Amino acid sequence: MHFNLGTTMVVTTLVAAVYLMLHKSDRMIPTIAVIAAGIQCLILFGVMSLSLAKFRIDVILPAVLVVCGVICWGKVSEKGTTTAATLLTAIAAIELLLALRIFS
């Protein structure tokens, strides 16, 4: 079984978002992150396809994850939730920069 970088990044964001949702008292923002990361996973594994003429899904979903990660990172204080929020923010930022073709 082979994993490429894109697959591991998307799965890591999903795992970090689920961890935040399970270990945080305010669950609204982590739930949005779980939904966005879940949609990314479904698109990546070919279970679901989205095509919108005016909007780029490959930019919108990482942007939502970055915003959710930053909000969660600002509100957490435990070691595990801080790590999960940092992973979510950093990996989603890399995905966003790749989607915007800033990184080649």
Secondary structure, 3 states (H helix, E strand, C coil): CCCCHHHHHHHHHHHHHHHHHHCCCCCHHHHHHHHHHHHHHHHHCCCCCCCCCCCCHHHHHHHHHHHHHHHHHHHCCCHHHHHHHHHHHHHHHHHHHHHCCCCC
